[in-house]
Amino acid sequence: FFNDTATTEIYTQAFVGSVRCVQETGINAEYMGYKMNYITACLAIFLYTVSLGSCFDPDIYRNTTEQIKAHGYLSEIHDVTTEDGYILTVIRIPGKESEPRPMKKKQPVYMQPGIFCMADVFTAAGPKKGAAYFLVNAGYDVWIVNSRGTFYSKKHIKYTTRDKEFWEFTLEEQGVFDQRAVFEYIVAKTGYQKVHFWSHSQGGTQMMAALTLDPEFYRKRLLSAVLTGPVFRFDLTKSPFIKLMNYTKFPQLAYEMGSYEFLPYNPMIAISLVWIKYIIAPLHYFLIMFIADENPTVVDMDKVDVFFAHFTGGTSTKAFKHLIQLTEQKGFYKYRERSSDPIVLYPLEKIPDVPVAVFSGRGDLLSTPEALLWFQEELIKAGKNIYFKFYDDIGHIPFLTPVDSRCSFLSDGVDFFKAAET
């Protein structure tokens, strides 16, 4: 059909990826919400094909394990069941394909994505700058979690995603139940009694909540933690997206109207986010600035397509509602069913004495440096010595897809892990 074999091969491969996308996400799958009609499905295939053919990055249509294997790394899929019945899909990268067998034992690292994100946010930047690959290259056994409610973790031993009960969770349940289950699973599988932790955005928020609520467990199981771009105090956010959600009370209204799943993964949305760049390039910059970043030029725009192709992964409306509640008043506090309920702060004084580092970008509009400096002061008041480092000229998303000159946080994180091991 095309004039040259290479172009034909690219579009054929893209079309196969598109069909697979519709098959997996499906006309009849819960992943699409309920049902996707045939016209929309055909449009999804067409747009997916065109976008893939245009950008030439095959990671756009690969799932996490396909990305990992394509770049020469080993990949495993594990199912972990939490105490409250959620079945989480965990991706393990034990090493490279080229490593000699049998492979030596390696210190495990648990990686936790933020809200709306799936495991592939840590592989989206590719083998040179992706945090997951960087840690594997540094000699670690990497385990990446798909949080409850995201596309790959939508199973429960009792409920389906059509049940309201399935979606009755916030970041606190994710921190207390999901993390505990995954830590214990990694310990059982590897034999290591303590595990490193690396997170982005809400992944660090839920870890900090868990540290205050389950300190003895983390004293026993956590070797050290690196939290990139975490959110603790949200009333100082400068993100236009979060300000809009707070002003309109959209998550609250959605919950009251019976919409318990928030922004589930939808191929039409993902395709649109990728395709924006090829219609009007500045729209991609605007989107990044609208969500989280003051300076989008430090985001790797070639790899951000891979990030957007798998965004958003979805969460519960209640979990997002909790984050928006944090914009209402000063403090790091628990979820409230009603705005009239009293504020209950997380007890920072209960955080165990384990090595924790917080990395923040000075250009982060979502979790501002001012908010994190306040949190650092609160920790000092509570007698906790947690390491903070602020990076110039980067914001929130560059912790996932940085340009080449803004990757120093990766080696800083590994150095922090190594120091905790001595």
C-alpha positions in Angstrom: 0.0 0.0 0.0 2.9 2.4 0.8 5.7 3.3 -1.5 8.5 1.7 0.5 8.9 -1.4 2.6 10.0 0.4 5.8 6.9 2.6 5.9 4.7 -0.4 5.3 6.4 -2.4 8.1 6.0 0.6 10.5 2.3 1.0 9.8 1.7 -2.7 9.9 3.4 -3.0 13.2 1.4 0.0 14.5 -1.9 -1.5 13.3 -1.1 -4.8 15.1 -0.4 -2.8 18.2 -3.6 -1.0 17.8 -5.7 -4.1 17.4 -4.0 -5.6 20.5 -4.8 -2.4 22.4 -8.5 -2.8 21.6 -8.5 -6.5 22.3 -6.8 -6.0 25.7 -8.8 -2.9 26.7 -11.6 -4.2 24.8 -15.0 -3.8 23.5 -16.2 -5.9 26.4 -13.6 -5.1 29.1 -14.2 -3.2 32.3 -11.1 -1.3 31.4 -13.1 0.9 29.0 -15.6 1.7 31.7 -18.5 -0.4 30.3 -19.0 -0.9 26.6 -17.2 0.7 23.7 -19.3 0.9 20.4 -17.8 -0.3 17.2 -17.5 3.1 15.7 -15.4 4.3 18.6 -13.3 1.1 18.4 -12.5 1.7 14.7 -11.6 5.3 15.4 -9.3 4.2 18.2 -7.6 1.8 15.8 -7.2 4.5 13.2 -5.9 7.1 15.6 -3.6 4.7 17.3 -2.2 3.6 14.0 -1.5 7.1 12.7 0.0 8.2 16.0 2.3 5.2 16.2 3.4 5.6 12.6 4.2 9.3 13.2 6.3 9.1 16.3 8.2 5.9 15.6 8.6 5.0 19.3 7.5 1.4 19.7 7.3 1.7 23.5 4.1 3.6 23.0 2.1 0.5 22.1 4.1 -1.9 24.4 2.9 -2.8 27.9 5.4 -2.7 30.7 6.8 -6.2 30.3 7.1 -5.8 26.5 9.1 -2.6 27.0 11.4 -4.2 29.5 12.1 -7.3 27.3 12.5 -5.2 24.2 15.4 -3.3 25.9 17.2 -6.5 26.9 16.0 -6.9 30.5 14.4 -9.8 32.3 10.8 -9.4 33.3 8.4 -11.3 35.6 4.8 -10.8 36.6 3.6 -11.5 40.2 0.2 -11.3 41.8 0.2 -10.0 45.3 -3.0 -10.2 47.5 -3.5 -7.6 50.2 -5.0 -8.1 53.6 -8.2 -6.4 52.4 -8.5 -8.5 49.3 -7.1 -6.5 46.4 -4.9 -8.4 43.9 -2.0 -6.3 42.7 0.0 -6.9 39.6 3.7 -6.4 40.4 6.4 -6.3 37.7 9.8 -7.6 38.6 13.1 -6.8 36.7 15.7 -9.1 38.3 18.4 -8.1 35.8 19.6 -8.0 32.2 19.2 -10.8 29.6 22.9 -10.7 29.1 23.8 -11.5 32.7 25.4 -14.9 33.4 23.3 -17.6 35.0 22.7 -18.4 37.7 22.2 -14.8 38.6 23.6 -13.5 41.9 21.3 -12.4 44.7 20.6 -8.7 44.6 19.2 -6.2 47.1 15.5 -5.6 46.2 14.0 -2.2 45.5 10.2 -1.6 45.7 9.1 1.1 43.3 5.8 2.9 43.8 4.2 5.1 41.1 2.0 8.1 41.9 -1.7 8.6 41.5 -3.2 7.8 38.0 0.1 6.1 37.1 1.0 2.5 36.3 4.3 0.6 36.5 5.5 1.8 33.1 6.0 5.4 34.4 9.4 4.1 35.7 10.3 2.6 32.3 8.9 5.3 30.0 12.2 7.2 29.7 13.9 4.1 28.3 17.0 2.2 29.4 19.3 5.3 29.6 17.1 7.5 31.9 14.3 5.3 33.2 14.5 5.0 37.0 13.7 1.3 36.9 16.5 0.5 34.4 18.9 2.8 36.2 18.4 0.9 39.4 18.8 -2.5 37.7 22.0 -1.2 36.0 23.2 -0.2 39.5 22.8 -3.9 40.6 19.4 -3.9 42.2 16.5 -6.4 41.9 13.6 -4.1 41.0 9.9 -4.6 41.8 7.4 -2.1 40.4 3.8 -2.1 41.8 0.6 -1.3 39.9 -1.6 0.3 42.6 -5.1 -0.9 43.4 -7.6 0.6 41.0 -5.2 1.1 38.1 -5.7 -0.9 34.9 -3.4 -3.8 35.8 -4.7 -4.1 39.4 -8.5 -4.2 39.1 -9.1 -7.6 40.8 -10.4 -8.4 44.2 -11.2 -11.7 46.0 -14.7 -10.6 46.7 -15.7 -7.5 44.7 -15.7 -6.4 41.0 -15.0 -3.0 39.7 -18.8 -2.5 39.3 -19.1 -2.6 43.1 -18.9 0.6 45.1 -17.0 -1.3 47.8 -14.1 -1.9 45.4 -13.5 1.8 45.1 -13.7 2.6 48.8 -10.0 3.4 49.3 -7.7 6.4 49.7 -3.9 6.8 49.7 -4.0 5.6 53.3 -5.3 2.2 52.4 -2.8 2.0 49.5 0.0 2.9 51.9 -1.1 0.6 54.8 -2.4 -2.5 53.0 -0.8 -2.5 49.5 2.7 -1.6 50.7 2.7 -4.0 53.6 1.6 -6.9 51.3 4.3 -6.1 48.7 7.1 -5.7 51.2 6.3 -9.1 52.7 6.0 -10.7 49.3 9.4 -9.4 48.2 11.0 -10.6 51.5 9.5 -14.0 51.0 10.6 -14.3 47.4 14.1 -12.9 47.8 15.2 -13.8 51.3 16.2 -10.2 52.1 14.7 -9.0 55.3 14.8 -5.3 54.4 13.9 -3.6 51.1 14.7 -0.2 49.6 11.8 2.0 48.4 11.6 4.4 45.5 8.5 6.5 44.7 7.1 9.3 42.7 4.4 11.8 43.7 1.6 10.2 45.7 3.8 7.1 46.1 5.8 9.1 48.6 2.7 10.6 50.2 1.3 7.1 51.0 4.6 5.9 52.3 4.8 8.8 54.7 1.3 8.1 55.9 2.2 4.4 56.3 5.3 5.3 58.3 3.2 7.2 60.8 0.6 4.5 61.1 2.7 1.3 61.0 6.1 2.3 62.3 7.2 -1.0 63.8 6.6 -2.8 60.5 8.8 -0.3 58.6 11.5 -0.3 61.2 11.7 -4.1 60.5 11.3 -4.0 56.7 12.4 -0.7 55.2 16.1 -0.3 54.5 15.8 3.2 53.1 13.4 5.3 51.0 13.8 7.9 48.2 10.6 9.9 47.6 10.7 12.0 44.4 8.2 14.8 44.1 6.0 13.8 47.1 2.9 15.7 48.1 2.2 16.4 51.8 0.8 19.9 52.1 -1.4 20.8 49.1 -2.8 24.2 50.0 0.3 25.8 48.5 0.0 24.0 45.2 0.3 26.2 42.0 -1.0 23.5 39.7 -3.8 24.9 37.5 -5.3 21.4 37.3 -5.5 20.9 41.0 -6.8 24.5 41.6 -9.5 23.8 39.0 -10.5 20.5 40.7 -10.6 22.3 44.1 -12.6 25.2 42.8 -15.2 23.1 41.0 -15.3 20.4 43.7 -15.5 18.0 40.8 -14.2 14.9 42.6 -16.8 15.5 45.4 -19.6 15.9 42.9 -18.5 12.8 40.9 -18.5 10.7 44.1 -21.9 12.0 45.2 -23.3 11.2 41.7 -22.1 7.6 42.0 -19.0 7.8 39.9 -16.5 5.9 42.1 -13.7 5.3 39.5 -11.8 8.4 38.5 -10.0 8.8 35.1 -9.7 5.1 34.2 -7.3 4.3 31.4 -9.0 5.0 28.1 -7.3 4.5 24.8 -9.1 7.4 23.2 -7.7 9.7 25.9 -4.2 8.2 25.7 -4.2 8.5 21.9 -5.4 12.1 22.1 -2.6 13.0 24.5 0.0 11.5 22.2 -1.6 13.0 19.1 -1.7 16.5 20.5 2.0 16.9 19.8 1.5 16.2 16.1 -1.4 18.6 15.7 -0.1 21.6 17.6 3.2 21.0 19.3 2.9 23.8 22.0 -0.2 22.0 23.4 2.0 19.3 24.9 4.0 22.0 26.7 0.7 23.6 27.9 -0.6 20.3 29.2 2.6 19.7 31.2 2.4 23.2 32.6 -1.3 22.8 33.4 -0.7 19.7 35.4 2.6 20.1 37.2 5.6 21.8 35.7 6.8 25.4 35.5 9.4 24.7 32.8 8.4 21.9 30.4 11.6 22.3 28.4 13.4 20.1 30.9 11.0 17.2 30.1 12.2 14.8 27.5 9.5 15.4 24.9 10.5 12.4 22.9 9.8 10.1 25.8 6.9 12.0 27.3 4.8 10.5 24.5 5.4 7.0 26.0 4.3 8.4 29.4 1.1 9.9 28.0 0.3 6.8 26.0 -0.2 5.0 29.3 -1.8 7.8 31.2 -4.1 8.0 33.1 -4.2 4.5 34.7 -7.1 5.4 36.9 -7.8 5.4 40.6 -10.8 5.7 43.0 -12.7 9.0 43.1 -12.3 8.8 46.9 -8.5 8.7 46.6 -8.4 11.8 44.4 -10.9 13.4 46.7 -8.5 12.9 49.6 -5.7 14.7 47.7 -8.1 17.6 46.8 -9.1 17.8 50.5 -5.4 18.6 51.3 -5.8 21.8 49.3 -8.4 23.1 51.7 -6.3 23.7 54.8 -2.7 23.7 56.0 -1.4 20.3 57.1 -0.9 16.6 56.2 -4.1 15.0 57.4 -6.4 12.0 56.9 -9.4 11.7 54.6 -12.6 13.2 55.8 -16.0 11.9 54.8 -17.5 15.4 55.2 -16.0 18.8 55.2 -17.4 19.4 58.6 -15.5 16.5 60.1 -12.5 17.4 62.3 -9.0 17.4 60.8 -6.9 14.5 62.0 -3.2 15.0 61.3 -0.9 12.1 60.6 1.3 11.7 63.7 4.8 12.6 62.3 6.4 11.9 65.7 5.7 8.2 65.2 7.9 7.9 62.0 10.6 5.3 62.7 14.2 6.2 62.5 15.0 4.8 59.0 16.9 6.7 56.3 14.4 8.7 54.1 15.3 11.2 51.4 12.9 13.6 49.8 13.9 14.9 46.3 12.0 18.0 44.9 12.2 20.1 41.9 12.2 23.9 42.4 10.0 24.2 39.3 7.3 21.8 40.6 3.9 23.4 40.5 2.1 20.4 42.0 4.2 19.9 45.1 5.9 23.2 45.6 9.2 23.7 47.3 7.5 26.0 49.8 5.2 23.2 50.9 8.1 20.8 51.3 10.1 23.3 53.3 7.1 23.6 55.6 7.0 19.9 55.9 10.7 19.7 56.6 10.2 22.1 59.5 7.3 20.0 60.8 9.5 16.9 60.8 12.2 18.8 62.7 9.6 19.8 65.3 8.7 16.2 65.6 12.3 15.2 66.1 12.7 13.5 62.8 15.8 13.9 60.6 14.8 13.3 57.0 17.1 14.4 54.2 15.8 16.9 51.7 17.3 17.9 48.4 16.0 20.5 45.9 16.9 20.4 42.3 17.1 23.6 40.2 15.3 23.9 36.8 13.2 20.7 37.1 9.6 20.1 38.3 7.4 17.1 38.8 7.3 15.1 35.5 11.1 15.3 34.9 11.5 12.8 37.8 10.0 10.3 35.3 11.1 11.6 31.9 14.1 13.9 32.3 16.3 15.5 29.6 19.9 14.2 29.6 21.2 17.2 31.6 18.7 16.7 34.5 19.3 13.1 35.6 21.6 13.7 38.6 18.8 12.7 41.0 19.1 9.1 39.7 22.7 8.7 40.8 21.9 10.7 44.0 19.2 8.1 44.8 21.5 5.2 44.3 24.2 6.8 46.5 21.5 7.2 49.2 20.7 3.5 48.9 24.3 2.5 49.1 24.9 4.6 52.2 22.0 2.9 53.9 23.6 -0.5 53.1 26.8 0.2 54.9 
